[in-house]
Amino acid sequence: MPVEALMDDDLDELAWLNLDDVSRTLDVSEIEHLYQTLELEEARIEVEISDCVEHRNSVDTRLAQLSALHKSVEATSLLVKPMQRVIDATAGNAGAISGHVRELDQERVKLEHALNTVKETVELKSRLSELLTAMETRDVDRASLLVHEYKATSSDTLDSPFIAFASDSSPPRDIIAAATKELVERVTFMFNTAVESSNTREIGRCFRLFPQLGETQRGLDLYSEFLCAAITDKTRLAQVHTTYALRITRLFEAIASVVDNNFALVEQYYGRGYVLRIIQRLQMEGARRACLVLDFFEEERQVKRRLAQIQQVDVAKPRPLVKAKAEKDDGISDGDFKDIASILAEVVLIGRQVAAFNRFLESRAQPEALLLLGDPETQARVFLSTESLNKLVPLSSALPNTMHVDAQTGLVAHTQLTSRVEWLTNVYVELETFCVQRSMAKAMALDDTNELSGWDSAVISDVEARAQGPMVQTSSCVGDVFFVAKTALEHAVAVQQPRAVEAIAQCVLEAFGEFVRVMGQQAVEKWADVASVQRRILVALNNLDLANVYLQKMVDEVRIRLNTEWARLPETDKTKGQNAIDSLSAISSKLLQAQQHSIDQLSTSLLKPCMRSILQHSYRDIKYVLSDEEFNDVQSDNLFQQRFNLRIRKLGHQLRPRLLPSTYTLVVDAMCACLVYDWERAIRQSKFNMLGGMMFEKDVRFVQLCLEQEAGGVLRAKFAKLVQMARVVAEPAEASVAGVDKDVRALLANRVDVQPN
């Protein structure tokens, strides 16, 4: 093994060898191992010595270079020492200069401060002199400006030793305090005098002076009182109107005009956010006056008596459906009902105006309130305190102590108008529910189905339709009922109270349940003549079909109206209102069920007999066991198809004018069901050969085409089984009928040219 390889492997082992340990070793194997290790170490040392001897010349050269470099460094060091002594001396001088510069800078700052203090003291003396002169000459504007400038004077100036120079008599603080107090009293007196004399220019002048004197709250409160008095003058003309909704409207319009006209003025002289105090004061004034109007409204319109009168009526009792029975059996005359309807109209208008007024105030106050959220001190100065709010509420108003200013909206929450709005909503729900039930019951009782023109003759399948005047396809109750329902829902949306929308939507649902029941009852009522029975069934079908169209249109229009008028309401309120409106769509399933029930009644009384008669007439002298000559004759002159086409056209000409297009499609679909049922039974009892089966298949295709033209749609599913039956009887004898229903394959037994299997 090479010596170089052994050196690296045994280097670590040689590191821990100790001569004392080697001398105490007695084991032969260990001694041999140590001997080998020492030999290897000796060989490594010899290799290193050989390398040193081999590179001796280069080592000597490098040592010589290092010796020369050492001498050069010593020479350079001797040259640098004088320069180092100069630098050390310069650094010492610079430190001393820096200390003196700092001292000079401090003295300069003190000197500038002293000069500023002297300057401010001189200016203060000048302002004090001007202030005293302005106070003597009653120059309120100049004095207020000087007081405002004094507030910008620093406290260091007022505490400086030069302050005695500024005033020879009293300290400046006392002079300014006395002047400020006198000015506040003087400006307040001037403001009140201007209000009494209606001098708006002087009022505006005094209003601008209060913030200069540091009396922003006093200025805002006095100006708010003035604005409230101005609202009284603006609304005095509305008091002559007997319509309380108009009084409320004039009141809220006056407040809105005042807010908009003074918004910029307050912001200019008092700053952003301070207008909130005036808005809150005007809100409380509007609530107070609105409550007074509502009190007079409740008393003069006798709302309590009307509500008690309604509560005594069993409005849930079904109304009679015949005019002769539609007497006033609920104790409320037509005059009383008109009074209730007029009260309801006023309640809706008042509720709409209150909601619009609240949204207006919120639109003006909320942006300003958001500015003050991060400034609690300013917020406390601007917002009306709970104590101030309670003073604005009349003593006769028993309100819980819950009024406070909402920091998010900047408006007063739970004012006295809030409880009156709840009362107004309850009154609205009571009145609207009664009017909806009464009006719908009256609309259904006065239904003009029996007086519709053009329904004198009955529908007969073998009679050509006679020329007559235009037929009225629907009765009056559909339009009347949906007019009442839509009007009530629009009223509920206008009030902008979610529980009002929910209550009226539930009332409309119950009323439409009664409407569906009445329409279904028309289809089963017994009448002396056939024409009357057909008229009531067909008109009921048209009414139900039209009601479904009106329902979807009504729901869509009311939903759009709600989203538009409730745009600024909270999302929870909008969601409740939308859910209440969407719940009206459940009426559609009831209408479809009643429509299907009426179609079943029509099928029993008219469609089944007519289709059976048409089928029997068309199959007179018709057979499906045909020779080649008979097959050719039938192809050229198919009596079955001619007869069927003639009769079905006659029936269609009589039914089409009596039905709406969509209703007529449903009736044709029911005609197909009646025809297919009887035809399948007849075919199972008929005999066929292959040519007759081919002709039967053509007849089925022809009948399907005729009825599809009448319905204006595809009826393939109705004729699917007949088509299978036609294919079975028209196939050659050896053809496979795999995949055909078992009962259809049984028709092979009716084939005279097929041997039974």
Protein Blocks (a to p, Z undefined) as FASTA:
>chain_A
ZZklmmmmmmmmmmmpcfklmmmpmbfklmmmmmmmmmmmmmmmmmmmmmmmmmmmmmmm
mmmmmmmmmmmmmmmmmmmmmmmmmmmmmmmmmmmmmmmmmmmmmmmmmmmmmmmmmmmm
mmmmmmmmmmmmmmmnopaklmmmmmmmmmmpcfklmmpmklmmmpmkbcfklmmmmmmm
mmmmmmmmmmmmmmmnopaklmmmmmmmmmmnopamlmmmmmmmmmmmmmmmmmmmmmmp
mblklmmmmmmmmmmmmmmmmmmmmmmmnoghjlmmmmmmmmmmmmmmmmmmmmmmmmmn
ommmmmmmmmmpcfkbccdfbfklmccfeopafklmmmmmmmmmmmmmmmmmmmmmmmmm
mmmmmmmmmmmmmmmklmmmmpccfklmmmmpcfklccdffbccdfklopaehiaklmmm
mmmmmmmmmmmmmmmmmmmmmmmmmpcklmpghilbccdfkbccdddddddfbdfklmmm
mmmmmmmmmmmmmnopaklmmmmmmmmmmmmmmmmmmmmmmmmpccfbfklmmmmmmmmm
mmmmmmmmmmmmmmmmmmmmmmmmmmmpcfklmmmmmmmmmmmmmmmmmmmmmmmmmmmm
mmmmmmmmmmmmmmmmmmgoiafbdcfklmmmmmmmcfklmmmmmmmmmmmmmmmmmpcf
klmmmmmmmmmmmmmmmmmmmmmmpccdfklmmmmmmmmmmmmmmmmmmnopafklmmmm
mmmmmmmmmpcfklccehiafklmmmmmmpmkbccZZ
